[in-house]
Amino acid sequence: MSITFFLTSLWEKRILLMFIGKVHTFSLFYFIYGNRLTDNFWMRILKF
Protein backbone atom coordinates (compact mmCIF):
# COMPACT_ATOMS: atom_id res chain seq x y z
CA MET A 1 0.00 0.00 0.00
CA SER A 2 2.74 2.45 0.91
CA ILE A 3 4.62 1.60 -2.31
CA THR A 4 1.60 2.36 -4.50
CA PHE A 5 0.97 5.56 -2.54
CA PHE A 6 4.59 6.56 -3.03
CA LEU A 7 4.39 5.87 -6.76
CA THR A 8 1.15 7.82 -7.16
CA SER A 9 2.54 10.75 -5.17
CA LEU A 10 5.71 10.62 -7.27
CA TRP A 11 3.62 10.60 -10.48
CA GLU A 12 1.52 13.50 -9.20
CA LYS A 13 4.67 15.41 -8.31
CA ARG A 14 6.03 14.72 -11.81
CA ILE A 15 2.84 16.03 -13.42
CA LEU A 16 2.85 19.01 -11.07
CA LEU A 17 6.50 19.76 -11.89
CA MET A 18 5.81 19.48 -15.63
CA PHE A 19 2.83 21.84 -15.28
CA ILE A 20 4.83 24.28 -13.14
CA GLY A 21 7.71 24.10 -15.63
CA LYS A 22 5.42 24.89 -18.56
CA VAL A 23 3.77 27.75 -16.70
CA HIS A 24 7.16 29.03 -15.52
CA THR A 25 8.69 28.99 -19.01
CA PHE A 26 5.58 30.68 -20.43
CA SER A 27 5.58 33.33 -17.71
CA LEU A 28 9.33 33.90 -18.20
CA PHE A 29 8.82 34.22 -21.97
CA TYR A 30 5.87 36.57 -21.40
CA PHE A 31 7.83 38.55 -18.80
CA ILE A 32 10.82 39.10 -21.11
CA TYR A 33 8.83 39.94 -24.25
CA GLY A 34 5.95 41.63 -22.42
CA ASN A 35 8.42 43.89 -20.64
CA ARG A 36 9.97 44.94 -23.96
CA LEU A 37 6.53 45.58 -25.45
CA THR A 38 5.37 47.60 -22.45
CA ASP A 39 8.66 49.53 -22.43
CA ASN A 40 8.13 50.51 -26.07
CA PHE A 41 4.51 51.32 -25.28
CA TRP A 42 5.44 53.57 -22.33
CA MET A 43 8.25 55.21 -24.32
CA ARG A 44 5.79 56.04 -27.10
CA ILE A 45 3.31 57.50 -24.60
CA LEU A 46 6.00 59.54 -22.83
CA LYS A 47 7.32 60.84 -26.16
CA PHE A 48 3.86 62.17 -26.97
N, C-alpha and C positions, 0 to 999 in steps of 0.2 A: 504493500500500500504506500509506504513512504517513498519507494523507488518511483512508482507511477506519478505520485504527487510532485516529486522532484523533477521528473521529466516534463510534466505539464507546466510547472512553474518556469522551467528553463525555456521551454518552447514559447510561453507567453512573454518571458523577458526578451527572447530573440525577436519576436514580432514587435514588441514595444520598442526595442532598440532600433529596429529597421524603420518603424514609423517615425520615431524621434529623429533618426538620421535623415530621413527624407524631408521632414518638416524643417529640420535645422539647416540643411543644404539649401532648401527653397527660401527660407527666411534670410540666410546669409546672402544668397544671390539677389533677392529682393532688396536687402539692406544696401548692398554695394551699388546696384544699378538704380534703385529708387532714390538713394542719396544723391547720385549724380544728376538724375532727372529733376529732383526738387531743388538742387543747387542751381541748375540752369534756370529753372522756373523762377526762383527767388531773385536771381541776378537780373533776369528780364524785367521783373516787377520793379526792382529797385532802380534799374536804369531809367524806366519810365517815371 
